Amino acid sequence: MDMVMEKIGALKEERSFKNLYSIICSHGDAVAAEYQEDGEIRKLTYADYERISVVAADKLSRLLDGIEKNTFVALRLPNGPLWPVAFWAIIMAGYRPLLVDANADDAAVMHILRQAGSRTIVTDSPVNVGGVKVIKADSFLSLDAETTSYIPVFGDAIALCTSGTTATPKVYVYKEDAICEQVLLAEYIYQNNQDIIHNGPIKQLAFLPFHHIFGLIAVYLWYTFFGKTIVYIKNRTADVILSACKEHKVTHIYAVPLLWNNVAKGILRKAKLQGEEVYDRLMNASDLSIKLQRRLGKVGRKLVSKLFFKDLQQKLVGDSIQFMISGGGHIQPETLKIINSIGYPLVSGFGMTETGIDSVELSDDIDRKLDASVGKPFAPMEFRIVYERPGDNTGELQIYGKAMHSGRMVDGVYIPREDGWFSTGDIAREENGRFYIEGRVKDVIVGESGENVYPDELDDSFSE
């Protein structure tokens, strides 16, 4: 039986958080999470998460007694095995999670809460904002929770915040049907590339923060929906990431260009330090690898992994990798060449807080990967380019579809999104149905870390 299409069909029957959660929990004894504690790999199943989350929702509903249902409750937690518990507990207590950067300071928190009309935050760190109800995460979250008779009352929306590219964060609301539409875009991916999503085992590294649209949709929701395993890490230093990928046998890594650019720089720098002969040998092997992949496709990639780059892969993230995606900013052409040539399939994708995850290069053609195409829009989403003048090669990218944000919260007031095409503010070009992001309409600098995903925490030790 095709499990992927079975789950997609089930969600199409009812686009709600209640149904989405039920489908996720239906994976039962499959391993939902892996993480390390006291030097040992620990695991949580989907059945564990169902039990823990319902108990947490029961406790949280009592802590939130007196607060109006379907209002926003901020969630400021770093990625970890208990993050999904807090997320679903807020929803199953009848509220709307407002996802906040775990590193957001008090000024940012105050601004976000004011925009969302919220006075409540769930966090594991101090908040010094007057008039705000602070709920400590450990007051309702526990891996040792017993069962409860609590019957969940589901909230109907979530909210995400922009960051980094704007002076003050904006709060974008996704109602439950829009989130379900985002999850359902995985059908198009599955039909066009079964390295990204398939019926076999997948272990996805939780590198991207779940408060960010890229991490929430492409890492957490897509892969838990299909019963895959999320691998959590304690921090994002090079040593931790590299060892975790090998020890857990991670298959999928999605990240911002900063990570990939640093990995490529590190490979080149270390080769140069070993002398001109070693560096030239790497460059020649890289060129030969691209030629083999151009001729033999996926078979060529597997061949070069074993013949030329087996030792190098073991020094990096191992040989279990099936797919890598870069999104959130500009990736250097040299980075795409180096990482793809050593046998790791790395492609570019496009998405934003306002529109969700909209496209990824799905072709196995090595040249499509190397030219940084973000692919075609995930059907039924649509892209178009609005040109300023006739004959222009580039113009502003606009997006149309149901999987975008439902509206915005401004000073506590919900403002629905107007129907029609959404202007992204990105300059793009199109070639043969594929899209390429060239820059921004306005004079806004978007760094290789994307929307400040982890600008400081991600160290430069990859490139040393």
C-alpha positions in Angstrom: 0.0 0.0 0.0 1.2 3.5 -0.8 1.3 5.1 2.6 2.2 8.6 1.3 -0.9 8.8 -0.9 -3.1 7.2 1.8 -2.2 10.0 4.3 -2.7 12.7 1.7 -6.1 11.3 0.8 -7.1 11.3 4.5 -6.1 14.9 5.0 -8.0 16.0 1.8 -11.2 14.6 3.5 -11.0 17.3 6.2 -8.5 20.1 6.3 -8.4 20.7 10.0 -5.9 20.6 12.9 -7.9 17.8 14.5 -7.6 15.6 11.4 -3.9 16.5 10.8 -3.1 15.6 14.4 -5.0 12.3 14.1 -3.1 11.4 10.9 0.2 12.2 12.6 -0.7 10.1 15.6 -1.8 7.2 13.4 1.9 6.2 12.9 1.8 4.7 16.4 5.0 2.8 17.3 7.0 4.4 14.5 9.9 6.5 15.9 9.0 10.1 15.8 12.1 11.6 17.5 15.7 10.7 18.3 17.9 12.7 20.5 20.9 12.2 22.7 21.0 12.3 26.5 23.9 11.2 28.7 25.7 10.0 25.7 22.9 7.6 24.6 20.4 7.8 21.8 16.9 8.2 23.1 13.7 7.6 21.1 10.1 8.7 21.2 7.3 7.1 19.2 4.2 8.7 17.7 2.2 6.9 20.4 4.5 8.5 23.0 3.9 11.9 21.6 0.1 11.4 21.5 0.0 10.5 25.2 2.4 13.3 26.3 0.7 16.0 24.2 -2.8 15.3 25.4 -1.6 15.3 29.1 0.2 18.6 28.4 -2.9 20.1 26.8 -4.9 19.1 29.8 -2.5 20.9 32.2 -2.1 23.9 29.9 -5.9 24.3 29.6 -6.0 24.7 33.3 -3.1 27.1 33.4 -4.9 29.2 30.8 -8.2 29.2 32.5 -10.0 32.5 32.0 -8.2 33.3 28.8 -10.4 33.5 25.8 -10.2 30.5 23.5 -8.8 30.9 20.0 -6.6 33.8 21.0 -2.9 33.7 20.5 -0.4 32.1 23.0 3.2 32.8 22.2 5.6 29.9 22.1 9.2 30.7 22.6 11.2 27.5 22.8 14.3 26.2 20.9 14.0 23.0 18.9 13.9 19.9 21.0 11.9 16.7 21.5 9.4 18.7 23.7 8.8 21.5 21.1 6.1 19.5 19.2 4.4 18.7 22.6 4.2 22.4 23.4 2.9 23.3 19.9 0.1 20.7 19.9 -0.7 21.3 23.6 -1.5 25.0 22.8 -3.7 23.9 19.9 -5.4 21.1 21.8 -6.1 23.5 24.7 -8.2 25.5 22.3 -5.6 28.3 21.5 -3.5 29.5 18.6 0.3 29.1 18.8 2.2 32.3 18.0 5.7 31.0 17.1 8.5 33.2 18.4 12.3 33.0 17.9 13.8 31.3 20.9 16.4 34.1 20.9 13.9 37.0 20.7 14.6 39.7 23.3 12.0 41.3 25.5 11.5 44.3 23.1 10.8 41.9 20.2 8.5 39.8 22.3 6.5 42.8 23.5 6.1 44.1 19.9 5.0 40.6 18.7 2.5 40.1 21.5 1.0 43.6 21.0 0.6 42.9 17.2 -1.1 39.6 17.9 -3.3 40.9 20.7 -1.8 38.4 23.1 -0.8 38.6 26.7 0.5 35.1 27.2 3.8 33.3 26.5 5.0 29.8 27.0 8.8 29.8 27.4 11.8 28.2 29.1 13.6 31.5 29.6 12.9 34.7 31.6 10.5 37.3 30.1 10.6 40.8 31.6 7.5 42.3 30.0 4.9 43.9 32.2 1.3 42.6 32.1 2.2 39.3 30.4 1.3 35.9 31.7 4.4 33.8 31.6 4.0 30.0 31.6 7.1 28.0 32.2 7.4 25.2 29.8 8.3 22.7 32.5 5.1 23.5 34.3 3.1 21.4 31.8 5.7 19.5 29.6 7.0 16.1 30.7 8.3 13.1 28.9 7.0 10.9 31.8 3.4 12.0 31.5 0.7 9.4 32.3 -2.6 9.1 30.4 -5.5 11.4 30.9 -9.2 11.5 30.1 -8.9 15.1 28.7 -10.8 15.6 25.4 -8.9 18.1 23.2 -10.6 21.3 22.0 -8.7 22.3 18.9 -7.7 25.9 18.1 -8.1 27.0 14.5 -4.9 28.9 13.5 -1.3 29.6 14.1 0.9 32.6 13.5 4.5 33.1 12.4 6.7 36.2 12.5 9.0 37.8 10.0 12.5 38.6 11.2 15.8 39.8 9.9 14.8 41.4 6.7 12.3 43.9 8.3 12.9 46.5 11.1 10.1 45.1 13.2 8.5 41.6 13.0 5.2 41.3 11.3 2.7 38.6 12.4 1.2 36.4 9.7 -1.7 34.1 10.5 -2.3 30.7 8.9 -5.7 29.2 9.6 -5.9 25.5 9.8 -7.0 25.0 6.2 -4.0 27.0 5.0 -1.6 24.8 7.0 -3.2 21.7 5.7 -2.9 23.0 2.2 0.9 23.5 2.9 1.1 19.9 4.0 -0.8 18.7 0.9 1.8 20.3 -1.4 3.9 17.3 -0.5 1.7 15.4 -3.0 3.3 17.3 -5.9 6.8 16.7 -4.4 6.1 12.9 -4.0 4.9 12.7 -7.6 8.0 14.4 -9.0 10.9 13.4 -6.7 10.8 10.3 -4.4 14.2 11.1 -2.8 12.6 13.9 -0.8 9.5 12.0 0.3 9.0 8.2 0.0 7.6 5.2 1.8 10.8 4.1 3.3 12.7 5.2 6.5 13.7 8.9 6.6 15.6 10.7 9.3 15.3 14.5 9.1 17.8 16.7 11.0 16.1 19.4 13.1 18.6 22.0 12.1 16.1 24.7 11.1 14.2 26.4 13.9 10.5 25.4 14.0 9.4 29.0 14.6 10.6 29.6 11.0 8.3 28.7 8.1 11.1 26.6 6.5 11.6 24.5 9.6 7.9 24.3 10.6 6.6 23.1 7.2 9.5 21.4 5.3 11.1 19.7 8.4 8.5 19.2 11.1 5.1 19.0 9.5 5.9 17.3 6.2 7.9 14.5 7.8 5.8 13.9 10.9 2.7 13.8 8.7 4.3 10.8 6.9 5.6 9.2 10.1 9.3 9.9 9.7 11.9 10.5 12.3 13.1 13.9 13.4 16.6 14.0 14.8 17.1 16.7 17.5 20.5 18.2 18.4 21.6 20.1 21.5 23.3 22.9 19.6 24.4 23.8 16.1 28.2 23.6 16.4 30.0 21.8 13.6 31.1 18.9 15.8 27.6 18.2 17.1 26.0 18.4 13.6 28.6 16.1 12.0 28.6 13.5 14.7 24.8 13.5 15.0 24.3 12.9 11.3 26.6 9.9 11.4 25.5 8.4 14.7 21.8 8.7 13.9 22.3 8.0 10.1 20.5 11.2 9.1 19.1 11.0 5.5 17.7 14.6 5.0 19.3 17.9 5.9 17.5 21.2 5.1 19.3 24.4 6.0 20.1 28.0 5.1 23.0 28.8 2.7 25.3 29.8 5.5 25.7 26.1 6.5 26.3 24.9 2.9 28.6 27.8 2.0 30.7 27.1 5.2 30.9 23.4 4.4 32.1 24.0 0.9 34.6 26.6 2.1 35.9 24.2 4.7 36.4 21.4 2.1 38.4 23.8 -0.2 40.4 25.3 2.6 41.5 22.0 4.0 42.5 20.8 0.5 44.6 23.9 -0.1 46.3 23.5 3.3 47.4 20.0 2.2 49.2 21.4 -0.8 48.6 22.2 -4.4 48.6 18.5 -5.5 45.8 17.6 -3.1 43.8 20.6 -4.1 44.2 19.9 -7.8 43.3 16.3 -7.3 40.0 17.4 -5.5 39.2 19.8 -8.4 39.8 17.1 -11.0 37.7 14.6 -9.1 35.0 17.2 -8.7 34.9 17.9 -12.5 34.9 14.2 -13.3 32.1 13.7 -10.8 29.9 16.3 -12.5 30.5 14.7 -15.9 29.6 11.2 -14.5 26.4 12.6 -12.9 25.5 14.4 -16.1 25.8 11.2 -18.0 24.5 8.6 -15.5 22.2 10.7 -13.2 21.6 9.2 -9.8 23.7 6.1 -10.6 26.6 8.5 -11.3 26.2 10.2 -8.0 26.2 6.9 -6.1 29.3 5.8 -8.1 31.3 8.9 -7.3 30.3 8.6 -3.6 32.0 5.2 -3.4 34.9 5.7 -5.8 36.1 9.2 -5.1 34.6 10.7 -2.0 33.9 7.9 0.5 36.6 9.1 3.0 35.5 12.8 2.6 31.9 11.9 3.3 32.9 10.1 6.5 34.6 13.3 7.6 31.5 15.2 7.0 27.9 14.0 7.5 28.4 10.3 6.5 27.1 8.2 3.7 23.4 7.9 4.7 22.3 11.3 3.1 19.5 11.1 0.5 18.6 14.7 0.1 19.6 18.3 1.0 17.8 21.6 0.4 19.1 25.1 0.7 16.6 27.9 1.2 16.2 31.4 2.8 18.9 33.3 0.9 21.6 33.3 -1.7 23.8 30.2 -2.1 27.2 30.5 -3.9 27.5 28.6 -7.2 30.8 27.1 -6.1 29.0 25.7 -3.0 26.4 23.9 -5.2 29.2 22.4 -7.4 31.4 21.2 -4.5 28.6 19.6 -2.4 26.9 18.0 -5.4 30.2 16.7 -6.8 31.2 14.9 -3.6 27.9 12.9 -3.9 25.5 14.9 -1.7 22.3 15.9 -3.7 21.9 19.6 -2.8 19.2 21.8 -4.5 17.7 25.2 -3.9 14.1 26.0 -2.9 11.9 29.1 -2.4 9.5 30.1 0.4 8.7 32.9 2.7 6.8 33.6 5.9 3.9 35.0 4.0 3.6 32.3 1.4 4.9 29.1 3.0 7.2 26.7 1.1 6.4 27.1 -2.6 9.0 25.4 -4.7 12.1 23.3 -4.8 14.2 22.0 -7.7 12.9 18.5 -8.1 14.9 17.4 -11.2 17.7 14.9 -10.8 19.5 16.7 -13.6 22.8 17.8 -12.2 22.8 21.0 -14.3 19.4 22.0 -12.8 21.0 21.6 -9.4 24.1 23.6 -10.2 22.4 26.6 -11.7 20.5 27.3 -8.5 17.0 27.0 -10.0 14.3 26.9 -7.3 12.3 24.7 -9.6 8.6 25.0 -10.5 5.8 26.0 -8.1 4.3 23.1 -6.2 0.9 22.5 -7.9 -1.7 23.9 -7.4 0.4 27.0 -6.4 1.2 29.3 -9.3 4.0 31.7 -10.0 4.2 34.6 -12.4 6.6 37.4 -13.1 5.5 41.0 -13.4 7.9 42.9 -15.7 8.5 46.6 -15.3 9.1 47.1 -19.0 8.5 45.0 -22.1 11.6 43.0 -23.0 12.9 42.7 -19.4 14.4 39.4 -18.5 13.6 39.8 -14.8 10.7 41.1 -12.8 8.8 40.8 -9.5 7.7 37.3 -8.5 4.1 36.9 -7.6 2.4 33.9 -6.1 -1.2 32.6 -6.2 -2.8 29.8 -4.2 -4.6 28.6 -1.1 -1.5 27.6 0.8 -0.4 31.1 1.7 -1.1 33.1 4.9 -4.7 33.8 5.7 -4.2 37.2 7.1 -2.1 39.5 9.4 -2.4 40.6 13.0 -1.9 44.4 13.4 -2.3 46.0 16.8 -4.5 43.1 17.9 -6.8 43.3 14.8 -7.0 40.5 12.3 -6.7 41.7 8.7 -7.6 39.0 6.1 -5.4 38.6 3.1 -6.9 40.0 -0.1 -7.6 37.4 -2.7 -5.4 37.4 -5.8 -1.7 37.4 -6.6 0.7 38.1 -3.7 3.7 40.2 -4.5 6.8 38.7 -2.9 9.2 41.6 -3.3 11.7 39.2 -5.0 13.2 39.7 -8.4 13.0 36.6 -10.4 13.5 35.2 -13.9 11.9 32.2 -15.7 13.5 29.8 -18.1 11.5 26.9 -19.5 9.0 26.9 -16.6 11.8 27.0 -13.9 12.3 30.0 -11.7 15.5 31.7 -10.5 15.7 34.3 -7.7 17.9 37.2 -8.6 17.5 39.6 -5.7 15.0 42.0 -4.0 12.8 44.7 -5.4 13.7 47.1 -2.6 17.2 47.8 -1.3 17.0 45.1 1.3 20.0 42.9 2.1 19.2 39.2 2.7 22.2 37.4 4.0 23.2 33.8 3.5 21.6 33.0 6.9 18.2 33.8 5.4 15.8 35.6 7.8 18.3 35.5 10.7 17.6 31.8 11.3 20.8 31.3 13.4 23.1 34.2 12.5 25.4 33.9 15.5 24.8 30.4 16.9 26.0 28.7 13.8 29.7 28.9 14.2 32.3 29.1 11.4 34.1 25.9 12.4 32.8 24.2 9.2 35.0 26.5 7.2 38.1 26.4 9.4 
